[in-house]
Amino acid sequence: MDLPGARIDRLKENLSRVSGVEVALVQADLLEGAAMALRAHKLPESFAAVLLDVPCSNTGVMRHRAT
């Protein structure tokens, strides 16, 4: 689930290279109406596991940018 926008297209492209994993992409705001969006796609409202791609803090590359 992600907000509508260009990121979904890139995510679809990246996931097209993955095999053996069932994925459903839903464009919606997680904080507003997520359950309704999942129902609209005939998806369950709870899952055994969830993969999160959270915003990056960029701390992994800080040493390359030290001045």
C-alpha positions, 0 to 999 in steps of 0.5 A: 500500500502506498499513496497514489503516484509514480512510486507505484509504477517503479514498485510494479517494475521491481516486483515484476522481477521477483518470482514465488511471491504473491503481491497485491499493490494498493494505492491508498493512504494507510492512515485514512481508509486502508480497510476500505481500500483492501476490501475494494481489492478483495484482500484480507484486512490482516496478514501474517507478515507485512513488508515495509519500505519505510522512508530512509534516514540516509544514515547508512551513507553518512560517512560518504558525505562527511565534510 
